[in-house]
Amino acid sequence: MLKKVVIFDFDGTMSARDANLEFGKYCFRHSIRPWLFIPVIIFGGLLSLFDFKTTKMRPIKKIWREVMRSFVSENLVKKLAPEFIKQHKKLRWNWVNSAVAKELNNKDVKVILISAGPDFLVPYLVNDLKFDAVLTSDMQKHKPWKFNSFSWGDNKVVALEKWAKKNKIQPIVLRSYGDSYGDTALMALAQEAIWIDSKTGNRKI
């Protein structure tokens, strides 16, 4: 069954700053654990130098992120994520609530969010917006620094296809909202690509 969809990215598109990066900073301010992992984080930073721009999923793109997030434990998420989420919600751009509500008001359209952000942050940062679906990177429950799947670049399209198959629909992407290179693959599918300036929250002209 054909179904019209509208897609939103999260970090930089709906909200200022990167939630995962900001959560890392938050952890450093509220726990000793991340400081013990500084040598590992530096090593991950060196690995990232070999991550060349591409929408194709390469192992290095996943590995260096896991290495740099290795201090994020299940207990750390349980302890610090709730308050962080309350604070980070305040960084949402002013236009977002009304834009999402307007899209949701069209009953013939499914409105979904597809983000590379982790599943222990992003769904809770948008739970008041009532998206039809929120698709994020799937992190291992007991090792929340480690990916089961990483929804970046072409993998965002894969996430869309999996969701569509599960719901037995063939998506027609009316609009896609994004801010960065990682959104290019989804934007290419859309009849209308709406690029957002991640520094101001304004639409790029």
SEVOBA-869692 format. One record per residue: z, x, y of N, C-alpha, C, O, CB in turn; residue in one letter. Coordinates in steps of 0.05 Angstrom, whole numbers, padded with zeros to 5 digits, always signed. Atoms other than C-alpha are relative to their C-alpha. Glycine has a CB too. Example, Ala and Ser with C-alpha at 12.3 -4.5 7.8 and 13.67 -1.06 7.14 Angstrom:
+00000+00018-00024+00156+00246-00090+00000+00018+00024+00013+00039+00024+00025-00020+00001A/-00001-00016-00024+00143+00273-00021+00014-00015+00022+00018-00005+00044-00029+00009+00009S/
This chain:
+00000+00017-00024+00000+00000+00000+00000+00018+00025+00016+00036+00027+00024-00019+00000M/+00001-00015-00025-00019+00027+00068+00024-00008+00018+00031-00032+00019-00027-00006+00015L/-00022+00006-00018+00039+00033+00117+00000+00019+00023-00002+00043+00020+00027+00002-00016K/-00001-00016-00024+00042+00057+00188+00028+00013+00003+00048+00000-00002-00006-00016+00026K/-00025-00014-00004+00095+00110+00203+00000+00015+00026-00021+00023+00036+00006+00019-00024V/-00004-00017-00023+00123+00146+00263+00021+00020-00008+00041+00014-00020+00010-00017+00026V/-00017-00022+00010+00156+00214+00252+00012+00014+00024-00001+00021+00043-00016+00019-00018I/-00014-00016-00019+00208+00250+00293+00010+00026-00013+00020+00025-00036+00024-00016+00012F/-00014-00024+00007+00230+00322+00287+00028-00002+00014+00032-00019+00031-00016+00026+00009D/-00027+00001-00012+00303+00337+00306+00004+00022+00020+00003+00018+00044+00021+00000-00021F/-00008-00023-00017+00320+00406+00333-00022+00006+00021-00045+00010+00014+00005+00025-00016D/+00019-00006-00022+00287+00418+00401-00016-00024+00008-00026-00025+00031-00018+00022-00008G/+00015+00024-00006+00252+00351+00397+00018-00023+00010+00013-00034+00031-00016-00009-00024T/-00019+00021-00007+00309+00302+00398+00025+00010+00014+00039-00004+00028+00008-00016-00024M/-00026-00011-00008+00365+00349+00416-00004+00029+00010-00021+00044+00000+00020+00000-00023S/+00000-00027-00010+00376+00412+00456+00012+00019-00020+00032+00013-00034+00015+00003+00027A/-00010-00021+00018+00386+00476+00415-00003-00007-00029-00008-00030-00036+00030+00005+00006R/+00003+00003+00029+00383+00486+00340+00027-00006-00012+00046+00011-00009-00013+00025-00012D/-00026+00009+00010+00439+00449+00304+00011+00021-00020+00035+00027-00020-00003-00026-00014A/-00010-00019+00020+00443+00500+00247+00010+00025+00013+00031+00036+00006-00022+00007-00020N/-00008-00024-00014+00446+00560+00294+00026-00006+00016+00044+00011+00016-00022+00009+00020L/-00024+00006-00015+00498+00525+00338+00024-00004-00018+00046+00003-00010-00005-00026+00017E/-00022+00002+00019+00539+00508+00277+00010+00027-00009+00034+00031-00012-00008-00017-00025F/-00008-00027+00007+00539+00581+00258+00018+00012+00022+00038+00024+00016-00025+00018-00004G/-00016-00010-00023+00565+00599+00328+00027-00013+00000+00048-00001+00006-00015-00005+00026K/-00025+00016+00001+00617+00544+00321+00019+00011-00021+00043+00013-00017-00006-00030-00005Y/-00016-00012+00022+00640+00574+00255+00013+00026+00009+00036+00032+00002-00017+00004-00024C/-00011-00026-00010+00649+00642+00288+00023-00004+00019+00042+00012+00019-00022+00016+00013F/-00022+00005-00019+00693+00611+00341+00025-00012-00013+00047-00011-00001-00010-00018+00022R/-00023+00014+00012+00737+00573+00292+00008+00010-00028+00025-00003-00040-00008-00029-00002H/-00007-00011+00026+00741+00615+00229-00004+00030-00002-00022+00041+00011-00017-00014-00022S/+00003-00029+00005+00751+00687+00207-00022+00006-00020-00033+00028-00019+00026+00012-00009I/+00018-00005+00022+00704+00679+00148-00027+00011+00009-00036+00031-00003-00005-00026-00015R/+00026-00010-00008+00637+00689+00185+00001+00030+00008-00018+00045+00003-00011-00016+00022P/-00002-00028-00009+00662+00755+00215+00000+00019-00024-00009+00042-00020+00026+00003+00016W/+00000-00018+00023+00671+00783+00145-00028+00004-00012-00033+00022-00028+00019-00012-00022L/+00028-00001+00011+00597+00770+00131-00019+00014+00020-00044+00012+00015-00009-00028-00006F/+00017-00012-00020+00570+00808+00192-00021+00020-00012-00044+00018-00005+00016+00014+00021I/+00020-00018+00012+00537+00864+00150-00022-00016-00015-00045-00008-00014+00014+00019-00020P/+00020+00016+00014+00503+00811+00107-00018-00015+00019-00043-00016+00014+00014-00021-00018V/+00016+00014-00021+00480+00772+00169-00020+00019+00013-00043+00012+00018+00018-00012+00021I/+00018-00020-00011+00451+00836+00198-00023+00006-00019-00046+00009-00011+00015+00026+00006I/+00021-00005+00020+00413+00848+00133-00020-00023+00000-00044-00019-00002+00013+00003-00028F/+00017+00023-00002+00386+00777+00137-00018+00001+00024-00041-00007+00023+00016-00026+00000G/+00016-00003-00024+00363+00791+00208-00022+00019-00003-00044+00015+00007+00018+00008+00023G/+00021-00020+00005+00325+00852+00185-00022-00012-00018-00046-00007-00014+00012+00025-00014L/+00019+00013+00017+00292+00810+00130-00019-00018+00016-00042-00021+00010+00014-00016-00022L/+00015+00019-00015+00270+00760+00182-00024+00013+00015-00043+00000+00023+00018-00014+00020S/+00021-00015-00014+00227+00814+00215-00026+00000-00016-00048+00004-00005+00009+00028+00005L/+00023+00000+00018+00180+00808+00155-00011-00029-00004-00029-00034-00020+00006+00012-00026F/+00008+00028+00001+00173+00732+00165-00021-00005+00021-00014-00011+00044+00024-00019+00002D/+00021+00004-00020+00106+00725+00199-00006-00029+00003-00003-00045-00016-00026+00015-00009F/+00006+00028-00006+00085+00660+00231-00021-00011-00019-00043-00001-00022-00009-00004+00029K/+00018+00014+00018+00054+00614+00180+00012-00027-00007+00037-00030-00008-00006+00016-00025T/-00010+00026+00008+00060+00541+00160+00004-00001-00030+00015-00020-00041-00018-00023+00009T/-00003-00001+00029+00057+00562+00087+00027+00010-00008+00038+00028+00005-00022+00017-00013K/-00026-00008+00009+00122+00569+00050-00001+00026-00016-00013+00027-00037+00013-00022-00017M/-00002-00026+00013+00134+00642+00032+00029+00005-00008+00047-00004+00006-00011+00023+00017R/-00028-00005+00009+00196+00665-00007+00017+00013+00022+00040+00006+00025+00000+00018-00024P/-00015-00014-00020+00217+00710+00051+00011-00019+00021+00032-00015+00032-00016+00022+00013I/-00008+00020-00021+00220+00650+00098+00025-00014-00008+00042-00022+00008-00023-00020+00004K/-00023+00014+00011+00272+00618+00053+00023+00020-00004+00046+00014+00002-00007-00013-00026K/-00020-00019+00008+00309+00681+00031+00017+00010+00024+00041+00010+00023-00012+00024-00013I/-00015-00012-00022+00328+00710+00099+00019-00021+00013+00040-00015+00023-00018+00011+00021W/-00018+00022-00011+00356+00642+00122+00024-00003-00018+00046-00007-00008-00016-00026+00002R/-00022+00002+00019+00398+00638+00059+00020+00023+00004+00044+00019+00004-00009-00001-00029E/-00017-00023-00003+00425+00708+00069+00017-00002+00025+00041+00003+00025-00017+00026+00001V/-00014+00002-00026+00443+00695+00142+00020-00023+00000+00039-00023+00016-00020-00003+00023M/-00018+00023+00002+00478+00629+00123+00021+00004-00022+00037-00015-00026-00016-00025-00004R/-00016-00003+00024+00516+00658+00064+00030-00003+00005+00045-00007-00014-00005+00027-00012S/-00028+00004-00006+00583+00652+00100+00008-00030+00000+00031-00037+00001+00007+00012+00027F/-00005+00029-00002+00576+00575+00101+00009-00010-00027-00008-00013-00045-00025-00015+00010V/-00011+00010+00026+00621+00551+00045+00004-00030+00001+00003-00043+00022+00027+00014-00006S/-00005+00029+00002+00635+00480+00021+00025-00007+00017+00025-00028+00030+00003-00008-00029E/-00024+00005-00015+00705+00484+00051-00004+00002+00030+00008-00013+00045+00022+00019-00009N/+00005-00004-00028+00679+00510+00117-00014-00025+00012-00008-00033+00034-00017+00025+00005L/+00015+00024-00009+00631+00451+00123+00019-00024+00002+00019-00038+00022-00023-00007-00019V/-00019+00023+00000+00686+00401+00105+00019+00002+00023+00027-00018+00035+00015+00000-00027K/-00020-00005-00020+00734+00432+00155-00012-00002+00029+00000-00015+00046+00013+00027-00003K/+00010-00003-00027+00688+00444+00215-00023-00018+00008-00027-00024+00032-00009+00028+00004L/+00024+00016-00007+00626+00400+00211+00006-00025+00015-00008-00032+00034-00014-00007-00026A/-00005+00025-00014+00658+00334+00233+00003+00003+00030-00009-00012+00045+00024-00014-00012P/-00004-00003-00029+00682+00359+00301-00025+00012+00013-00032+00005+00035+00024+00019+00005E/+00024-00011-00011+00619+00400+00311-00021-00022+00005-00034-00022+00025-00012+00022-00019F/+00019+00022-00002+00576+00338+00299+00006-00017+00024-00012-00025+00038+00000-00017-00026I/-00007+00015-00023+00615+00300+00351-00009+00013+00026-00019+00000+00044+00031-00005+00001K/+00007-00015-00024+00602+00354+00402-00030+00003+00003-00041+00000+00025+00013+00028-00001Q/+00029-00005-00001+00529+00368+00384-00015-00026+00007-00037-00024+00018-00010+00012-00026H/+00013+00025-00006+00511+00294+00390-00004-00003+00030-00022-00017+00039+00016-00024-00011K/+00001+00002-00029+00523+00302+00465-00025+00015+00011-00032+00011+00035+00025+00011+00012K/+00023-00015-00009+00462+00348+00469-00027-00015-00004-00048-00004+00001-00001+00027-00015L/+00024+00016+00004+00413+00293+00451-00014-00006+00027+00000-00012+00046+00006-00027-00015R/+00015+00006-00025+00358+00282+00503+00003-00029+00008+00005-00046-00010-00030+00008-00003W/-00005+00027-00010+00366+00220+00547-00020-00020-00010-00014-00044-00013+00000+00001+00030N/+00021+00019+00006+00300+00189+00526+00000-00009-00030-00013-00028-00037-00027+00012+00006W/+00002+00003+00029+00313+00192+00451+00008-00028-00010-00006-00041-00025+00017+00021-00014V/-00010+00026+00010+00355+00129+00439-00019-00023+00005-00025-00039-00013+00027-00006+00013N/+00018+00022-00007+00307+00083+00475-00027+00003-00014-00039-00017-00022-00004-00002+00030S/+00026-00005+00013+00245+00116+00444+00001-00008-00029-00017-00021-00040-00008+00029+00003A/-00003+00007+00028+00271+00109+00373+00003-00030-00003-00008-00042-00021+00024+00015-00012V/-00005+00029+00001+00295+00038+00386-00027-00015+00004-00032-00035-00010+00020-00009+00021A/+00026+00013-00005+00226+00019+00413-00018+00002-00025-00031-00018-00032-00014+00014+00024K/+00017-00003+00024+00191+00047+00351+00011-00018-00022-00004-00030-00037+00000+00030-00009E/-00012+00016+00021+00241+00012+00305-00004-00030+00004-00003-00046-00014+00030+00006-00002L/+00004+00028-00007+00228-00054+00341-00025-00011-00012-00029-00035-00014+00000-00003+00030N/+00025+00009+00012+00159-00056+00310+00004-00001-00030+00006+00020-00044-00024+00020+00007N/-00007+00004+00028+00172-00085+00241-00022+00009-00019-00018+00011-00043+00006-00029-00005K/+00022-00008+00017+00104-00063+00216-00001+00031-00003-00019+00042-00016-00027-00009+00012D/+00000-00030+00000+00122+00011+00225+00027+00010-00012+00048-00001-00007-00003+00011+00029V/-00024-00014+00010+00170+00056+00187+00004+00024+00018-00014+00040+00023-00004+00009-00030K/-00007-00022-00018+00206+00106+00232+00018+00019-00016+00039+00012-00025+00014-00011+00025V/-00015-00019+00016+00229+00169+00197+00004+00027+00015-00011+00033+00033-00015+00006-00026I/-00006-00027-00011+00259+00236+00216-00004+00020-00023+00006+00017-00045+00029+00001+00011L/+00003-00022+00020+00237+00299+00180+00008+00026+00014-00004+00034+00034-00030+00002-00010I/-00012-00023-00013+00277+00361+00197+00004+00023-00020+00011+00018-00043+00026-00007+00014S/-00007-00024+00016+00285+00432+00170+00030+00005+00000+00040+00021-00016-00015+00025+00011A/-00029-00003-00002+00359+00425+00188+00013-00008-00026+00001-00022-00043+00011-00016+00022G/-00014+00005+00026+00411+00421+00132+00010-00029-00002+00016-00043+00017+00024+00019-00002P/-00008+00027+00005+00432+00356+00100+00030-00005+00006+00038-00029+00006-00005-00007-00029D/-00028+00005-00006+00505+00367+00117+00005-00003+00031+00027-00006+00040+00018+00023-00010F/-00002+00003-00029+00489+00363+00192-00018-00022+00011-00008-00042+00023-00007+00026+00014L/+00019+00018-00013+00426+00326+00212+00004-00030-00005+00003-00045+00015-00028+00008-00009V/-00004+00029+00004+00437+00258+00179+00023-00012+00016+00022-00035+00024+00004-00006-00030P/-00024+00009-00015+00505+00253+00213-00004+00002+00030+00009-00012+00045+00024+00017-00008Y/+00006-00003-00028+00476+00274+00280-00018-00023+00010-00021-00028+00034-00014+00026+00006L/+00018+00022-00008+00428+00214+00279+00008-00026-00013-00008-00045-00013-00029+00007-00007V/-00007+00023+00016+00467+00163+00238+00003-00026+00017+00003-00048+00006+00026+00004-00014N/-00002+00023-00018+00473+00117+00299-00027-00012+00007-00029-00033+00019+00015+00007+00025D/+00027+00008-00009+00397+00112+00308-00014-00018-00021-00035-00029-00015-00016+00024+00005L/+00011+00019+00020+00383+00073+00243-00029+00005-00008-00044-00013-00010+00003-00028+00010K/+00026-00006+00010+00321+00110+00221-00005-00013-00027+00014-00018-00042-00003+00031-00003F/+00006+00011+00026+00285+00080+00161+00004+00021-00022+00010+00015-00045-00029-00010-00001D/-00005-00022+00019+00291+00149+00128+00006+00025+00016-00006+00030+00037-00024+00004-00019A/-00006-00026-00011+00321+00216+00145-00003+00021-00022+00011+00022-00041+00030+00001+00012V/+00007-00020+00020+00290+00274+00107+00006+00028+00011-00004+00035+00032-00030-00002-00008L/-00009-00026-00009+00322+00343+00114-00003+00021-00022-00011+00015-00044+00029-00001+00010T/-00002-00021+00021+00328+00409+00078+00023-00008-00018+00044-00016-00009+00004+00028+00012S/-00020+00008+00020+00366+00395+00014+00016+00025-00008+00005+00044-00020-00014-00013-00025D/-00017-00023+00006+00424+00444+00007+00017-00005-00025+00023-00027-00032+00019+00006+00024M/-00017+00002+00024+00464+00459-00056+00028-00009+00008+00040+00002+00027+00000+00026-00016Q/-00026+00012-00007+00529+00419-00055+00022+00021+00001+00037+00021+00020+00007-00022-00019K/-00022-00020+00002+00575+00476-00076-00007+00027+00013+00010+00044+00016+00008+00004-00029H/+00009-00024-00014+00534+00530-00041-00018-00010+00024-00042-00007+00022-00016+00020-00019K/+00016+00012-00021+00513+00497+00025-00017+00019+00017-00031+00010+00035+00018-00015+00018P/+00017-00020-00013+00480+00561+00049-00026+00003-00015-00045+00016-00006+00015+00027+00001W/+00023-00004+00018+00429+00557-00008-00017-00026-00002-00006-00048-00005+00010+00009-00027K/+00019+00023+00000+00367+00512-00008-00007-00009-00028-00011+00007-00046-00025+00008+00015F/+00015+00012+00022+00344+00465-00062-00029-00004+00009-00047+00001-00007+00013-00027-00009N/+00026+00002-00012+00286+00451-00016+00002+00004+00030+00022-00003+00042-00013-00028-00006S/+00000-00008-00028+00268+00475+00054-00022-00015+00014-00046-00008+00010-00003+00031+00003F/+00019+00017-00013+00233+00424+00098-00010+00012+00026-00003+00002+00048+00011-00028+00005S/+00011-00013-00023+00195+00469+00145-00030+00002-00004-00040+00006-00026+00012+00028+00005W/+00029-00004+00001+00120+00473+00162-00013-00019-00020-00009-00044-00018-00006+00028-00009G/+00014+00016+00019+00076+00448+00105+00020-00016-00018+00013-00037-00028-00017+00018-00018D/-00020+00014+00017+00140+00429+00067+00009-00027+00013+00020-00044-00001+00023+00018-00005N/-00006+00026-00013+00151+00374+00119-00020-00021-00010-00013-00045-00014-00002+00002+00031K/+00020+00018+00011+00086+00343+00094+00007-00007-00029+00003-00030-00037-00029+00012+00002V/-00008+00005+00027+00110+00351+00023+00023-00021-00001+00023-00039-00018+00009+00026-00014V/-00022+00019-00001+00174+00314+00042-00010-00028+00006+00000-00048-00006+00021+00009+00021A/+00012+00026-00007+00133+00258+00073-00013-00012-00024-00010-00036-00030-00019+00003+00023L/+00015+00010+00023+00090+00252+00011+00019-00009-00022+00014-00029-00035-00019+00022-00011E/-00020+00008+00021+00151+00250-00036+00013-00027+00008+00016-00044-00009+00021+00022-00003K/-00012+00025-00009+00183+00196+00006-00019-00023-00003-00012-00045-00011+00009+00003+00030W/+00020+00021+00002+00118+00156+00009-00005-00008-00030-00007-00032-00036-00027+00010+00012A/+00004+00006+00029+00108+00162-00067+00024-00016-00011+00020-00035-00026-00003+00026-00016K/-00024+00014+00010+00180+00139-00080-00001-00029+00010+00009-00047-00005+00025+00014+00010K/+00000+00027-00011+00169+00078-00035-00027-00014-00005-00032-00036+00005+00005+00002+00030N/+00026+00012+00008+00099+00065-00064-00017-00008+00024-00028-00031+00025+00005-00024-00018K/+00017+00005-00023+00063+00070+00002-00019+00023+00005-00014+00046-00004+00017-00006+00025I/+00018-00021-00010+00005+00109+00032+00004+00001+00030-00005-00017+00044-00030-00006-00008Q/-00007+00000-00028+00028+00131+00101-00024+00005+00019-00040+00022+00013+00021+00021+00005P/+00019-00005-00022-00015+00126+00163+00017+00008+00024+00032-00008+00035-00018-00025+00007I/-00018-00010-00020+00019+00170+00215-00011-00007+00028-00031+00004+00037+00003+00031-00002V/+00009+00008-00027+00012+00136+00283+00008+00021+00021-00009+00030+00036+00013-00027+00008L/-00010-00020-00019+00055+00185+00322+00018+00020-00014+00032+00013-00032+00014-00014+00024R/-00019-00020+00010+00092+00249+00308+00011+00015+00025-00004+00024+00042-00014+00020-00019S/-00014-00014-00022+00143+00280+00356+00009+00027-00010+00023+00028-00031+00024-00017+00010Y/-00009-00027+00009+00154+00355+00351+00001+00019+00024-00007+00012+00046-00019+00011-00021G/-00003-00019-00022+00169+00417+00392-00009+00028-00007-00012+00044+00011+00029+00001+00008D/+00004-00028+00007+00151+00479+00353-00022+00004-00022-00033-00016-00032+00026+00012-00010S/+00020-00008+00020+00104+00516+00306+00004-00013-00027-00015-00020-00041-00001+00030-00003Y/-00007+00012+00026+00140+00488+00246-00008-00029-00003-00008-00040-00025+00029+00003-00006G/+00008+00028+00000+00117+00418+00265-00030-00004-00001-00040-00027-00003+00011-00015+00024D/+00029+00002-00002+00043+00434+00267-00013-00016-00022-00031-00031-00017-00011+00028+00001T/+00013+00013+00023+00026+00409+00197+00003-00030+00002-00016-00045-00003+00013+00010-00026A/-00004+00029-00003+00057+00340+00211-00016-00010+00024-00028-00032+00022+00029-00006+00004L/+00014+00008-00024+00026+00337+00280-00030-00004-00006-00043-00022+00005+00003+00020+00023M/+00029+00001+00007-00043+00348+00249-00007-00027-00014-00030-00035-00014-00008+00023-00017A/+00005+00025+00014-00034+00284+00209+00000-00024+00018-00010-00046+00011+00021-00004-00022L/-00005+00022-00018-00017+00241+00269-00024-00008+00017-00039+00009+00026+00024+00005+00017A/+00020+00009-00019-00063+00198+00310+00007+00008+00028-00010+00013+00045-00003-00031-00002Q/-00010-00009-00026-00020+00217+00369+00022+00021-00004+00043+00015-00016+00011-00024+00017E/-00020-00021+00002+00018+00283+00373+00015+00003+00026+00003+00008+00047-00014+00027-00008A/-00016-00001-00024+00075+00282+00423+00017+00026-00001+00036+00027-00016+00018-00025+00003I/-00014-00026+00000+00098+00353+00439+00022-00001+00021+00017-00009+00044-00019+00023+00005W/-00023+00000-00017+00167+00361+00470+00008+00029+00007+00008+00046-00010+00024-00015-00013I/-00009-00027-00008+00190+00421+00511+00029+00002-00008+00047-00012+00001-00003+00003+00031D/-00027-00003+00012+00252+00445+00473+00021+00009+00020+00045+00007+00015-00001+00019-00023S/-00019-00010-00020+00283+00474+00536+00008-00022+00020+00030-00021+00031-00013+00023+00016K/-00005+00021-00020+00278+00412+00580+00003-00028-00012+00015-00046+00000-00021+00000+00021T/+00001+00027+00012+00268+00353+00532-00022-00017+00011-00025-00040+00003+00026-00013+00005G/+00023+00015-00011+00207+00332+00572-00024+00002-00017-00028+00022-00032-00006+00010+00028N/+00025-00001+00015+00140+00316+00542-00018+00020+00012-00021+00022+00037-00013-00028+00000R/+00019-00019-00010+00090+00372+00547-00026-00013+00008-00035-00032-00006-00005+00022-00021K/+00026+00012-00009+00026+00356+00585-00023+00019-00007-00046+00013-00002+00000-00005+00030I/
